[in-house]
């Protein structure tokens, strides 16, 4: 499982030009699943994201989590995180989870993140989405399990 986390001051997901979800201060989570991912990976990443201290405290230090600032997470499926570009010029996605399995993992991951106390908005699995965000900092972190 791979995630790219971006701290944002706001973000919105559009499908066919229509906003389907948006957040103010929080994190955008681009999430990709491999063929090997299961409950262990989902639980670990959900817990790590909920408690990751990437927001400034009153002294400007990264000491606060998304929960502690009452922020939100906008979770967007991103199978291209498993692109293999070592050979040729076209990405191969042989390590990415099959779409049906990935959708199950995605839905479950969003639920686990909610169970951690995070307000979660989501993209539309499998859709062509426009993701617009204002990266705050910028702060961008990659997690893999």
C-alpha positions in Angstrom: 0.0 0.0 0.0 1.3 3.4 -0.9 0.0 6.8 0.0 1.0 10.3 -0.8 -0.2 12.8 1.8 -0.3 16.5 1.1 -1.2 19.0 3.8 -3.7 21.4 2.3 -5.6 24.5 3.2 -8.4 23.4 0.9 -9.1 20.7 -1.8 -11.9 19.7 -4.1 -12.6 16.7 -6.3 -14.6 17.1 -9.5 -16.1 14.5 -11.8 -17.4 15.7 -15.1 -16.9 19.3 -13.9 -19.1 18.8 -10.9 -17.7 19.0 -7.3 -18.4 15.7 -5.6 -16.4 16.3 -2.4 -14.3 19.0 -0.8 -12.4 19.9 2.4 -10.9 22.9 4.0 -7.8 22.5 6.2 -6.5 18.9 6.3 -4.9 16.3 4.1 -5.3 15.0 0.6 -4.5 11.3 0.6 -3.7 9.7 -2.7 -3.9 5.9 -2.1 -2.8 3.0 -4.2 -3.1 -0.7 -3.4 -1.0 -3.6 -4.4 -2.0 -7.2 -5.0 -0.5 -8.2 -1.6 -2.4 -5.6 0.5 -4.8 -6.7 3.3 -6.1 -5.7 6.7 -2.6 -5.3 8.3 -1.5 -2.7 5.8 -4.8 -0.8 5.9 -4.9 -0.6 9.7 -1.3 0.5 9.9 -1.6 3.3 7.4 -5.0 4.5 8.8 -3.6 4.7 12.3 -0.4 6.4 11.1 -2.3 9.0 9.0 -4.6 9.8 11.9 -1.8 10.4 14.3 0.9 11.8 12.0 2.1 15.2 13.3 2.3 17.3 10.2 0.5 20.5 11.3 2.1 23.4 13.1 1.5 24.1 16.8 1.6 27.6 18.2 5.4 27.7 17.9 5.4 26.7 14.3 6.6 23.1 15.0 5.1 20.1 13.3 3.4 18.7 16.5 -0.3 18.4 15.6 -2.2 15.7 13.8 -5.2 16.1 11.4 -7.4 15.1 14.3 -5.9 17.6 16.7 -6.6 20.5 14.3 -10.2 19.2 13.6 -9.1 18.8 10.0 -10.4 16.5 7.3 -9.0 13.9 4.9 -9.9 13.8 1.2 -9.0 10.3 0.1 -8.5 9.7 -3.6 -7.8 6.3 -5.2 -4.6 6.4 -7.3 -3.6 3.0 -8.9 -0.9 4.9 -10.8 1.2 4.9 -7.5 2.0 1.3 -8.5 3.3 2.3 -12.0 6.4 0.4 -13.0 8.5 2.5 -15.4 11.8 0.6 -15.3 11.4 -0.7 -18.8 10.1 1.1 -21.8 8.2 4.3 -21.9 4.7 3.1 -21.0 4.0 2.4 -17.3 3.1 -1.1 -16.3 0.6 -1.7 -13.5 1.2 -5.4 -12.8 1.7 -4.9 -9.1 -1.5 -2.8 -8.6 -4.5 -4.6 -7.1 -7.2 -5.6 -9.5 -10.0 -2.9 -9.7 -12.7 -4.9 -7.8 -10.3 -5.8 -5.0 -8.8 -2.2 -4.9 -12.3 -0.8 -4.5 -13.0 -3.0 -1.5 -9.7 -2.0 0.0 -10.4 1.7 -0.7 -13.8 1.6 0.9 -12.5 -0.3 3.9 -9.5 2.1 4.3 -11.9 5.1 4.4 -13.9 3.4 7.1 -10.8 2.6 9.1 -9.7 6.2 8.9 -13.1 7.3 10.1 -12.9 4.9 13.0 -9.6 6.6 13.9 -11.6 9.8 14.4 -10.8 11.5 11.1 -13.5 13.3 9.1 -13.2 11.7 5.6 -14.4 12.8 2.2 -13.6 10.7 -0.8 -13.2 10.8 -4.6 -15.2 8.4 -6.8 -13.4 5.1 -7.3 -12.5 4.4 -10.9 -13.7 7.8 -12.2 -11.6 10.3 -14.1 -11.3 13.0 -11.4 -10.0 16.5 -11.3 -8.3 17.0 -8.0 -7.7 20.7 -7.1 -5.7 21.5 -4.0 -3.7 24.2 -2.2 -0.7 22.5 -0.7 0.0 24.1 2.6 3.7 24.5 3.3 4.2 22.7 1.0 4.2 19.5 3.1 4.1 16.2 1.1 4.9 12.8 2.6 5.0 9.3 1.2 4.1 6.3 3.2 4.4 2.7 2.2 3.6 -0.5 4.0 
